[in-house]
């Protein structure tokens, strides 16, 4: 359980006695703890395998390499559920960067890299046809050198409903949009909406860029 105290308790997050405390659109909420459904899909198995690979690789590092990752972690700031900044640990950064690389089909790294730049998207548009094709156009194009693209999409959802993070499924590691039907079987009914999200991975460092999102009303 995490509590952010003030004159009164203004923020709580975590699990306690079978319940979950969180912040929702209406403010602080408490709900029953439910074990999430995690189907034994190929994608879930691949994701777990990546994490296992990164964990095993960490145990092989030398003391000097571990010190390098710990030093790198001090250059990175992250935020908790309350928006407070904190420094991740060296193993957190090692796993995060190498998970990105493995997801992009790039060999993991053992030495802490020098932080580099990750390309920024300038445009991203999409079209979808019921029973037909899906197309995503983005810029700049072509993809910068030593950069991979992670492309995610949602199934067809009703107009007006905003997608949740859990709605997005990875469909490709390159801008190949034929992968959409392979993931969702087919494009949904006309009038519904498909959301797309994409970001760059720096293939040298493992850094992930800021995601860009767009949507397409199915015609």
C-alpha positions in Angstrom: 0.0 0.0 0.0 1.2 3.5 -0.8 -0.1 6.6 1.0 0.6 10.2 0.3 -0.2 12.1 3.6 -1.3 15.7 4.0 -3.6 17.3 6.5 -5.9 14.6 5.4 -5.1 11.5 3.3 -5.1 12.8 -0.2 -3.6 9.9 -2.1 -3.6 6.1 -1.7 -2.5 3.3 -4.0 -2.0 -0.4 -3.5 -3.6 -3.6 -2.2 -4.8 -4.3 1.3 -7.1 -7.0 2.8 -8.5 -8.2 -0.6 -9.1 -4.6 -1.8 -7.4 -2.3 -4.2 -7.0 1.5 -3.6 -6.5 3.6 -6.7 -7.2 7.0 -8.2 -9.9 7.1 -10.9 -11.7 9.8 -12.9 -14.0 10.5 -9.9 -11.1 10.6 -7.4 -9.8 8.0 -5.0 -11.6 4.7 -5.3 -11.5 1.3 -3.5 -12.5 -1.9 -5.3 -12.3 -5.7 -4.8 -9.0 -7.2 -5.8 -9.5 -9.4 -8.9 -6.8 -11.6 -10.4 -6.4 -10.4 -14.0 -7.1 -12.9 -16.7 -3.9 -13.8 -18.5 -4.6 -16.2 -21.4 -1.8 -18.5 -22.4 -1.3 -16.8 -25.7 1.9 -16.9 -27.8 2.4 -13.2 -27.2 2.3 -13.6 -23.4 4.7 -16.5 -23.6 7.1 -14.5 -25.8 6.9 -11.5 -23.4 7.6 -13.7 -20.3 10.5 -15.3 -22.2 12.0 -11.9 -22.9 11.9 -11.0 -19.2 13.4 -14.3 -18.2 16.2 -13.8 -20.7 17.0 -10.3 -19.4 16.9 -11.5 -15.8 19.3 -14.4 -16.5 21.7 -12.1 -18.4 21.9 -9.7 -15.4 23.3 -12.5 -13.3 26.2 -12.9 -15.7 27.4 -9.3 -15.5 30.7 -8.4 -13.9 30.9 -6.0 -10.9 32.1 -3.3 -13.3 29.2 -3.8 -15.6 26.7 -3.7 -12.7 28.3 -0.4 -11.5 27.9 1.0 -15.0 24.2 0.3 -15.0 23.8 1.7 -11.5 25.5 4.9 -12.7 23.3 5.1 -15.7 20.2 4.7 -13.6 21.1 7.9 -11.7 20.7 9.8 -15.0 17.1 8.6 -15.5 14.0 10.0 -13.7 10.7 8.2 -13.5 7.4 9.0 -11.8 5.3 7.0 -9.4 1.5 6.9 -9.2 1.5 10.3 -7.3 3.7 12.0 -9.9 6.7 12.0 -7.6 10.1 11.6 -9.4 12.4 8.8 -8.4 15.5 7.0 -9.7 15.1 3.4 -10.9 17.7 0.8 -10.0 20.4 -0.4 -12.3 18.7 -3.7 -12.8 15.4 -1.9 -13.6 17.1 0.1 -16.4 19.0 -3.0 -17.6 15.8 -5.0 -17.9 13.8 -2.1 -19.5 16.4 -1.4 -22.2 17.1 -5.0 -23.0 13.4 -5.9 -23.1 13.0 -3.1 -25.7 15.8 -4.5 -27.7 14.6 -8.1 -27.6 11.1 -7.0 -28.5 12.6 -5.3 -31.6 14.5 -8.4 -32.5 17.9 -6.9 -31.5 20.5 -8.7 -29.4 20.6 -7.6 -25.8 23.5 -5.5 -24.4 25.6 -6.1 -21.3 27.5 -2.8 -21.0 25.6 0.3 -20.0 25.2 2.5 -23.0 25.6 6.3 -23.3 22.1 7.7 -23.5 21.4 8.7 -27.1 18.5 10.3 -28.9 15.3 8.6 -30.1 13.6 9.8 -33.2 10.4 11.8 -32.9 7.3 11.2 -35.0 5.9 14.2 -36.9 2.8 12.7 -38.6 0.8 9.5 -38.3 -2.5 8.7 -40.0 -4.4 5.5 -40.6 -7.3 4.1 -42.8 -9.3 0.9 -42.3 -11.8 -0.8 -44.6 -14.4 -3.3 -43.3 -13.4 -6.7 -44.6 -10.4 -5.1 -46.3 -7.1 -3.5 -45.6 -5.5 -1.4 -42.9 -3.0 1.2 -43.7 -0.8 3.4 -41.5 1.3 6.2 -42.9 3.8 8.0 -40.7 6.6 10.5 -40.9 9.4 10.9 -41.1 9.9 8.1 -43.6 11.9 6.0 -44.1 12.6 4.9 -40.5 15.9 6.4 -39.3 19.0 4.2 -39.2 19.5 2.0 -36.2 15.9 2.4 -35.2 13.0 -0.1 -34.9 9.3 0.7 -34.9 6.9 -0.9 -32.5 3.3 -0.7 -33.9 0.3 -1.4 -31.7 -3.4 -1.3 -32.5 -6.8 -2.0 -30.9 -9.7 -4.1 -32.1 -12.6 -2.2 -33.5 -14.4 -0.3 -30.7 -17.5 1.9 -30.6 -17.2 5.6 -31.5 -16.9 7.7 -28.4 -15.2 5.2 -26.2 -11.6 6.0 -25.4 -9.2 3.1 -25.6 -7.4 1.9 -22.5 -3.7 0.8 -22.5 -4.9 -2.8 -22.1 -6.8 -2.5 -25.4 -3.6 -2.1 -27.5 -2.0 -5.2 -28.9 1.4 -5.3 -30.6 0.9 -6.1 -34.3 4.3 -5.4 -35.8 7.9 -4.4 -35.1 8.1 -2.7 -38.5 5.6 -0.5 -40.4 4.0 -3.6 -42.0 0.3 -3.2 -41.5 -0.7 -6.5 -43.0 0.0 -7.8 -39.5 -3.3 -6.3 -38.3 -5.5 -9.1 -39.7 -3.1 -11.7 -38.4 -3.6 -10.3 -34.8 -7.4 -9.4 -34.9 -8.5 -11.9 -37.7 -10.3 -9.1 -39.7 -11.1 -5.4 -39.7 -14.3 -4.8 -37.7 -17.7 -3.4 -38.7 -18.0 -0.1 -40.6 -18.5 2.9 -38.3 -16.4 1.6 -35.5 -12.9 2.9 -34.7 -9.4 1.4 -34.6 -6.7 3.1 -32.6 -3.1 2.9 -33.5 0.0 3.6 -31.3 3.6 3.5 -32.4 7.0 4.4 -31.0 10.7 4.1 -31.9 13.3 1.9 -30.2 16.9 3.0 -30.4 18.6 -0.2 -31.5 22.0 0.8 -30.0 20.9 1.8 -26.4 17.4 0.2 -26.1 15.7 3.5 -25.3 12.1 3.8 -26.2 10.7 7.0 -27.8 7.5 8.8 -26.9 4.5 7.0 -28.4 2.2 8.7 -31.0 -1.4 7.7 -31.4 -4.0 8.1 -34.2 -7.3 6.5 -35.1 -9.3 5.4 -38.1 -13.1 5.2 -38.5 -13.7 1.9 -40.4 -15.3 2.7 -43.8 
